[in-house]
Amino acid sequence: MTLFVLLRLRAHRVLMAASLVVVLLATTLLATLALFAQSVGDAALRHALGDQGGSGATLVVGTEVPAGQEETADRVVRREAAASFGGLPVTVRAFPQSGTYALPAGLGGRAAPGGKPDLTQFAALDASRVRVVAGTLPHGSAASGPLPVALPQRVARQWDLAPGAEFEVTDRAGGKKLAVRVTGVYRPADTTDPYWQADPLRGRGARTVSFTTYGPLAVSTGAMASGRLAAGTSSWVAVADTRGVRTGDTGALRRASVAGAERLRTEAALGGSARVRDGLPELLDRFATTLGVYRSTLLIVAVQLVLLALCALVLVAQLLSAERAGHTGLLRHRGASRARVAGLAGAEALAVVVPALVVAPLLAGPLARLLVERSSLADSGLRLAYGATPLVWLVSVGFAVVCGVVLTGALAAGSGAGRGRAGALPGFLRAGADLGLLVAAGLAFWQLAGQGPRE
């Protein structure tokens, strides 16, 4: 049978080659389009999550931790933060703060407006998030004597203070005075770092409304835990590593984020009223809308390509069927059943679609790379995955199967020379080719009309 099929292919090699070219080109273009769409979608999602200093993949938790629950609260936040990002790698940094303290009137040579004292807070900062400008960061427990602190650079300039200076602050709640000694000056390493979302001043060092709040004044972790400072808000900033996230993960990621935030708000170890800021669900919702528009545009292009390819394949197959009508009729007269004729047609269709199925996914990567390099995406620094992904193979297999079915039906349709060219194909295929061309033309017109003139 194999030799017989090869002889039939050789007898009409021009038309069979035309069928192969149509199937190969269409399958390759569809595979490239699928790879491009998937890669751009994944890259766009990672870019969206990492935009604005990574705030999209950031969870900020703040609460007044009940006395004696500090370690438990820290463990709970770290556990729930990991669960909230659906298994993505997560880095959690603590940002413990004291209560508010009143500054001496006229500190830095300026009186507070309206007679209201300016305020400040103390915080145990992560040393990796700051840069020391002068002196050193505080260390040790500082159980007695003036409390060692490091000033923000902006505050040190405005107050005209340097390492070694001392002053007193007053607890706003209890009225207790606290002596402070400056050991150093620092500045945020990067004010866009998600870490500074836990700081009410966002790393700027000062904020003025009807009075000015300065800070935070950096203290050591030991000093924060020593009990010398008024109790304040404990905050945590969790940042997820989104380099491995894909568009297919967004649904599970959103559900995990919503559930994790709800658990944190009601967690007893956090006082049952934790303040949780998580912009991930809203960001994913906006991204899903944008992705839907993007995919619908590509889907229109894909549908047009499929229809045009199938129409071209049907026309080539119709010519081939007409050429073989006499040979097919002779086989039927010699006793070949319809199943036998269909089997031969299927074998010939396989000879066309199998090479396209194998080659198309392999060509999709280089073509996608060329498409990116020749577009504005190359200037944006976007990096795509160029491998043959499961989606690429799925698209290639699906379209190859459709082409194989269409080609088999067309090749098996001819049953005799008397039927002629018009009768070489079944009625649904003849009508389908015409309707397919009309649909493709309609989609193209709608797409162009939708773009319209733009200013």
C-alpha positions as CSV (number, residue, x, y, z in Angstrom):
1,M,0.0,0.0,0.0
2,T,2.9,2.4,0.8
3,L,4.3,2.0,-2.7
4,F,0.9,2.6,-4.2
5,V,0.4,5.8,-2.2
6,L,3.9,7.0,-3.2
7,L,3.0,6.4,-6.9
8,R,-0.2,8.3,-6.5
9,L,1.7,11.2,-4.9
10,R,4.3,11.2,-7.6
11,A,1.6,11.2,-10.4
12,H,0.3,14.5,-9.1
13,R,3.4,15.9,-7.3
14,V,2.8,19.5,-8.4
15,L,-0.6,19.7,-6.7
16,M,0.5,17.7,-3.7
17,A,3.5,20.0,-3.3
18,A,1.1,23.0,-3.5
19,S,-1.0,21.4,-0.7
20,L,2.1,20.9,1.4
21,V,3.2,24.5,0.9
22,V,-0.3,25.8,2.0
23,V,-0.4,23.6,5.1
24,L,3.2,24.2,6.0
25,L,2.9,28.0,5.7
26,A,-0.4,28.2,7.5
27,T,0.7,25.9,10.3
28,T,4.0,27.7,10.8
29,L,2.3,31.1,10.9
30,L,-0.3,30.0,13.4
31,A,2.4,28.4,15.6
32,T,4.5,31.6,15.4
33,L,1.4,33.7,16.3
34,A,0.6,31.4,19.2
35,L,4.1,31.6,20.6
36,F,4.3,35.3,20.1
37,A,1.0,35.9,21.8
38,Q,1.8,33.6,24.7
39,S,5.3,35.1,25.2
40,V,4.2,38.7,25.0
41,G,1.3,38.0,27.4
42,D,3.7,36.4,29.9
43,A,6.3,39.2,29.5
44,A,3.6,41.9,29.8
45,L,2.3,40.3,33.0
46,R,5.7,40.2,34.6
47,H,6.3,43.8,33.6
48,A,3.0,44.8,35.1
49,L,3.7,43.1,38.3
50,G,7.2,44.6,38.5
51,D,6.1,48.1,37.5
52,Q,6.2,51.0,39.9
53,G,9.0,49.5,42.0
54,G,7.4,46.1,42.2
55,S,4.3,47.5,43.9
56,G,2.0,45.1,42.0
57,A,3.5,42.1,43.7
58,T,3.7,43.6,47.1
59,L,1.7,42.9,50.3
60,V,1.9,45.4,53.1
61,V,0.6,44.4,56.6
62,G,0.3,46.8,59.5
63,T,-1.1,46.4,63.0
64,E,-0.7,47.0,66.7
65,V,0.6,43.6,67.8
66,P,-0.7,42.5,71.2
67,A,1.9,42.4,74.0
68,G,3.8,39.1,73.9
69,Q,2.6,38.2,70.4
70,E,5.5,39.7,68.4
71,E,7.2,36.4,67.4
72,T,3.9,34.7,66.7
73,A,2.7,37.7,64.6
74,D,5.9,37.6,62.6
75,R,5.5,33.8,61.9
76,V,1.9,34.3,60.9
77,V,2.6,37.1,58.5
78,R,5.5,35.2,56.8
79,R,3.3,32.1,56.4
80,E,0.3,33.9,55.0
81,A,2.4,36.1,52.7
82,A,3.8,32.9,51.1
83,A,0.3,31.5,50.7
84,S,-1.0,34.8,49.3
85,F,1.3,34.7,46.3
86,G,0.3,31.2,45.3
87,G,3.7,29.5,45.9
88,L,5.9,32.2,44.3
89,P,9.2,32.9,46.1
90,V,8.5,35.7,48.6
91,T,10.8,38.0,50.6
92,V,9.3,39.4,53.8
93,R,10.9,42.4,55.6
94,A,9.7,43.7,59.0
95,F,9.3,47.4,59.6
96,P,8.6,47.9,63.4
97,Q,7.8,51.4,64.4
98,S,7.3,53.2,67.7
99,G,4.6,55.5,68.8
100,T,4.8,59.2,67.9
101,Y,7.1,61.7,69.8
102,A,7.0,65.4,69.9
103,L,10.1,67.3,68.9
104,P,11.5,70.3,70.8
105,A,10.1,73.6,69.6
106,G,12.3,75.3,67.1
107,L,14.5,72.3,66.4
108,G,16.6,73.3,63.4
109,G,15.9,77.0,64.0
110,R,12.3,76.9,62.9
111,A,9.2,77.0,65.1
112,A,6.3,74.7,64.3
113,P,3.4,76.6,62.6
114,G,0.4,77.3,64.8
115,G,2.3,76.3,68.0
116,K,1.8,72.6,67.2
117,P,4.8,70.5,67.9
118,D,6.4,68.7,65.0
119,L,6.4,64.9,65.4
120,T,8.7,62.0,64.8
121,Q,8.8,58.2,65.0
122,F,11.5,55.6,65.6
123,A,11.9,52.5,63.5
124,A,14.2,49.5,63.2
125,L,15.2,49.7,59.6
126,D,16.6,46.9,57.4
127,A,20.3,47.9,56.9
128,S,20.2,46.6,53.3
129,R,17.5,49.2,52.4
130,V,19.6,52.2,53.5
131,R,22.9,53.8,52.7
132,V,25.0,55.4,55.5
133,V,26.0,59.0,54.6
134,A,27.8,59.8,57.8
135,G,28.6,58.0,61.1
136,T,27.2,54.6,61.7
137,L,23.8,53.0,62.2
138,P,22.8,52.3,65.8
139,H,23.5,48.8,67.3
140,G,23.0,47.1,70.6
141,S,20.2,47.2,73.0
142,A,20.8,50.7,74.4
143,A,19.2,49.8,77.7
144,S,20.3,53.0,79.4
145,G,21.7,56.5,78.5
146,P,20.7,58.5,75.5
147,L,19.1,56.4,72.8
148,P,21.4,56.0,69.7
149,V,19.6,57.0,66.5
150,A,20.5,57.7,62.8
151,L,18.7,60.6,61.1
152,P,17.4,60.7,57.6
153,Q,19.7,62.9,55.4
154,R,17.0,65.4,54.7
155,V,16.2,65.7,58.4
156,A,19.9,66.1,59.4
157,R,20.3,68.9,56.9
158,Q,17.1,70.7,58.0
159,W,17.9,70.4,61.7
160,D,21.6,71.1,61.1
161,L,22.6,68.1,63.2
162,A,25.6,65.8,62.8
163,P,26.7,62.6,64.5
164,G,27.3,63.3,68.2
165,A,24.5,65.7,68.6
166,E,21.9,65.1,71.4
167,F,18.3,66.3,71.9
168,E,15.1,65.3,73.8
169,V,11.8,64.1,72.4
170,T,8.5,63.7,74.3
171,D,6.1,60.7,74.2
172,R,2.8,62.0,72.8
173,A,0.8,59.4,74.8
174,G,2.6,59.3,78.2
175,G,4.5,62.6,78.2
176,K,7.7,60.8,79.1
177,K,10.9,62.5,77.8
178,L,13.6,60.5,76.0
179,A,17.1,61.6,75.4
180,V,18.5,60.9,71.9
181,R,22.1,60.8,70.6
182,V,22.8,61.0,66.9
183,T,25.2,58.2,65.7
184,G,24.8,58.6,62.0
185,V,23.0,59.9,58.9
186,Y,21.3,57.6,56.3
187,R,19.3,57.9,53.2
188,P,17.1,55.3,51.5
189,A,19.0,53.2,48.9
190,D,16.0,53.4,46.6
191,T,12.8,55.3,47.5
192,T,10.8,53.3,44.9
193,D,11.7,50.1,46.8
194,P,8.5,48.4,48.0
195,Y,10.0,48.3,51.5
196,W,9.3,52.0,51.9
197,Q,5.6,51.5,51.4
198,A,5.5,50.6,55.1
199,D,6.9,54.0,56.0
200,P,4.1,56.7,56.3
201,L,6.6,59.2,54.8
202,R,7.6,56.8,52.0
203,G,11.3,57.3,52.6
204,R,11.1,61.1,52.0
205,G,12.1,62.0,55.5
206,A,9.5,64.6,56.2
207,R,5.8,65.5,55.4
208,T,4.0,68.7,56.3
209,V,0.3,69.1,56.7
210,S,-0.7,71.4,59.6
211,F,2.5,70.3,61.3
212,T,5.6,68.4,60.1
213,T,6.3,64.8,60.7
214,Y,10.0,63.8,60.4
215,G,11.6,60.4,60.3
216,P,11.8,57.7,60.9
217,L,14.7,57.9,63.3
218,A,16.5,54.6,62.8
219,V,17.2,52.6,66.0
220,S,18.6,49.1,66.5
221,T,16.3,46.0,66.7
222,G,17.5,45.6,70.3
223,A,16.4,49.1,71.2
224,M,13.0,48.6,69.6
225,A,12.5,45.4,71.7
226,S,13.9,46.9,74.9
227,G,10.7,48.5,76.0
228,R,12.2,52.1,76.2
229,L,10.0,53.2,73.2
230,A,6.3,53.7,73.2
231,A,4.4,50.9,71.4
232,G,3.5,51.7,67.8
233,T,2.6,49.9,64.6
234,S,4.4,46.8,63.4
235,S,4.5,46.5,59.6
236,W,5.7,43.9,57.2
237,V,6.4,44.2,53.5
238,A,6.2,41.0,51.4
239,V,7.5,41.1,47.8
240,A,7.1,38.2,45.4
241,D,9.5,37.1,42.8
242,T,7.4,37.2,39.6
243,R,10.0,36.1,37.1
244,G,8.3,32.7,36.7
245,V,4.7,33.8,36.6
246,R,2.6,33.2,33.5
247,T,-0.8,34.4,32.3
248,G,-2.2,30.9,33.0
249,D,-1.4,31.5,36.7
250,T,-3.4,34.7,37.1
251,G,-6.6,33.1,38.2
252,A,-5.1,31.0,41.0
253,L,-2.8,33.9,42.0
254,R,-5.8,36.3,42.4
255,R,-7.8,33.8,44.4
256,A,-4.8,33.1,46.7
257,S,-4.2,36.9,47.1
258,V,-7.8,37.6,48.1
259,A,-8.0,34.7,50.5
260,G,-4.6,35.5,52.1
261,A,-5.5,39.1,52.7
262,E,-8.8,38.1,54.3
263,R,-7.1,35.7,56.7
264,L,-4.5,38.3,57.7
265,R,-7.2,40.9,58.5
266,T,-8.9,38.5,60.9
267,E,-5.8,36.8,62.4
268,A,-6.0,36.8,66.2
269,A,-2.2,37.1,66.5
270,L,-2.4,40.4,64.7
271,G,-5.1,41.8,66.9
272,G,-7.9,40.8,64.6
273,S,-7.9,44.1,62.8
274,A,-4.7,44.2,60.7
275,R,-4.5,46.7,57.9
276,V,-3.7,45.0,54.7
277,R,-2.8,46.7,51.4
278,D,-2.7,44.4,48.5
279,G,-3.1,45.8,45.0
280,L,-2.6,42.5,43.3
281,P,-6.2,41.5,42.7
282,E,-7.0,44.9,41.2
283,L,-3.9,44.8,39.0
284,L,-4.7,41.3,37.8
285,D,-8.3,42.4,36.9
286,R,-7.0,45.3,34.9
287,F,-4.4,43.1,33.2
288,A,-7.1,40.5,32.4
289,T,-9.1,43.2,30.6
290,T,-6.1,44.4,28.6
291,L,-5.1,40.8,27.8
292,G,-8.6,40.0,26.6
293,V,-8.5,42.9,24.1
294,Y,-5.0,41.9,23.0
295,R,-6.0,38.2,22.5
296,S,-9.2,39.1,20.7
297,T,-7.2,41.2,18.2
298,L,-4.8,38.3,17.6
299,L,-7.7,35.9,17.4
300,I,-9.2,37.9,14.5
301,V,-5.9,37.6,12.6
302,A,-5.7,33.9,13.4
303,V,-9.3,33.3,12.2
304,Q,-8.5,35.1,8.9
305,L,-5.4,33.1,8.4
306,V,-7.2,29.8,9.1
307,L,-10.0,30.6,6.7
308,L,-7.8,31.7,3.9
309,A,-5.5,28.7,4.4
310,L,-8.5,26.3,4.4
311,C,-10.0,28.0,1.3
312,A,-6.7,27.7,-0.5
313,L,-6.4,24.1,0.5
314,V,-9.9,23.3,-0.6
315,L,-9.3,24.9,-4.0
316,V,-6.0,22.9,-4.5
317,A,-7.7,19.7,-3.3
318,Q,-10.6,20.3,-5.7
319,L,-8.2,20.5,-8.6
320,L,-6.4,17.4,-7.4
321,S,-9.7,15.5,-7.0
322,A,-10.8,16.5,-10.5
323,E,-7.5,15.2,-11.9
324,R,-8.0,12.0,-10.0
325,A,-11.7,11.5,-10.7
326,G,-11.0,8.9,-13.5
327,H,-8.4,7.0,-11.4
328,T,-10.8,6.9,-8.4
329,G,-13.6,5.7,-10.5
330,L,-11.4,2.9,-11.9
331,L,-10.5,1.8,-8.4
332,R,-14.2,1.7,-7.5
333,H,-15.1,-0.4,-10.6
334,R,-12.3,-2.8,-9.8
335,G,-13.9,-3.5,-6.4
336,A,-12.3,-0.9,-4.1
337,S,-14.7,0.1,-1.4
338,R,-15.3,3.6,-0.2
339,A,-13.4,2.8,3.0
340,R,-10.4,1.7,0.8
341,V,-10.5,4.9,-1.2
342,A,-10.8,7.0,1.9
343,G,-7.9,5.1,3.5
344,L,-5.7,6.0,0.5
345,A,-6.8,9.6,0.7
346,G,-6.0,9.7,4.4
347,A,-2.5,8.3,3.8
348,E,-1.9,10.9,1.2
349,A,-3.2,13.6,3.5
350,L,-0.8,12.4,6.2
351,A,2.1,12.7,3.8
352,V,1.1,16.4,3.5
353,V,0.3,17.3,7.1
354,V,2.9,15.3,9.1
355,P,5.9,17.3,7.6
356,A,4.1,20.5,8.4
357,L,3.3,19.3,11.9
358,V,7.0,18.5,12.6
359,V,8.5,21.6,11.0
360,A,6.1,24.3,12.1
361,P,6.9,24.3,15.9
362,L,10.6,24.3,15.1
363,L,10.3,27.3,12.9
364,A,8.0,29.2,15.3
365,G,10.9,30.1,17.6
366,P,13.2,31.7,15.0
367,L,10.3,33.5,13.4
368,A,9.1,34.9,16.7
369,R,12.6,36.1,17.4
370,L,12.7,37.8,14.0
371,L,9.3,39.4,14.6
372,V,10.5,40.8,17.9
373,E,13.8,42.1,16.6
374,R,12.0,43.9,13.7
375,S,9.4,45.5,16.0
376,S,9.4,48.1,18.7
377,L,9.5,45.4,21.3
378,A,13.2,45.1,20.8
379,D,13.7,48.7,22.0
380,S,11.6,48.1,25.1
381,G,14.0,45.4,26.4
382,L,11.2,42.8,26.4
383,R,12.6,39.2,26.4
384,L,10.4,36.5,25.1
385,A,10.5,32.7,25.4
386,Y,11.3,31.3,21.9
387,G,11.0,27.5,22.6
388,A,8.3,25.3,21.2
389,T,5.8,25.5,24.2
390,P,3.0,23.0,24.7
391,L,0.6,25.7,23.3
392,V,2.6,25.8,20.1
393,W,2.4,22.1,19.7
394,L,-1.3,22.1,20.5
395,V,-2.0,24.7,17.9
396,S,0.1,22.9,15.3
397,V,-1.5,19.5,16.0
398,G,-5.0,21.0,16.0
399,F,-4.6,22.9,12.7
400,A,-2.8,19.9,11.0
401,V,-5.7,17.6,12.0
402,V,-8.2,20.0,10.5
403,C,-6.2,20.3,7.3
404,G,-5.9,16.5,7.2
405,V,-9.7,16.0,7.5
406,V,-10.4,18.6,4.8
407,L,-7.8,17.2,2.5
408,T,-8.9,13.6,3.1
409,G,-12.5,14.5,2.4
410,A,-11.5,16.3,-0.8
411,L,-9.3,13.5,-2.1
412,A,-11.9,10.8,-1.4
413,A,-14.7,12.8,-2.9
414,G,-14.2,12.0,-6.6
415,S,-15.9,8.8,-7.7
416,G,-15.8,9.0,-11.5
417,A,-14.9,11.0,-14.5
418,G,-18.4,11.9,-15.4
419,R,-18.9,14.0,-12.3
420,G,-16.6,16.7,-13.6
421,R,-15.0,19.5,-11.7
422,A,-18.1,20.9,-10.1
423,G,-18.9,17.6,-8.6
424,A,-15.4,16.8,-7.4
425,L,-16.1,18.0,-3.9
426,P,-19.0,17.5,-1.5
427,G,-21.5,20.3,-1.4
428,F,-20.6,21.4,2.1
429,L,-17.0,21.8,1.1
430,R,-17.8,23.8,-2.1
431,A,-20.1,26.1,-0.1
432,G,-17.7,26.3,2.8
433,A,-14.9,27.7,0.6
434,D,-17.2,30.5,-0.7
435,L,-18.5,31.3,2.8
436,G,-15.0,31.1,4.3
437,L,-13.8,33.7,1.8
438,L,-16.8,36.0,2.6
439,V,-16.2,35.6,6.3
440,A,-12.5,36.4,6.0
441,A,-13.2,39.5,3.9
442,G,-15.8,40.6,6.4
443,L,-13.5,40.2,9.3
444,A,-10.7,42.1,7.5
445,F,-13.1,45.0,6.7
446,W,-14.4,45.1,10.3
447,Q,-10.9,45.1,11.7
448,L,-9.8,48.0,9.4
449,A,-13.0,49.9,10.0
450,G,-12.5,49.5,13.8
451,Q,-9.0,51.1,13.6
452,G,-10.3,54.2,11.8
453,P,-8.3,57.4,11.4
454,R,-6.3,58.4,14.4
455,E,-5.1,61.8,15.3
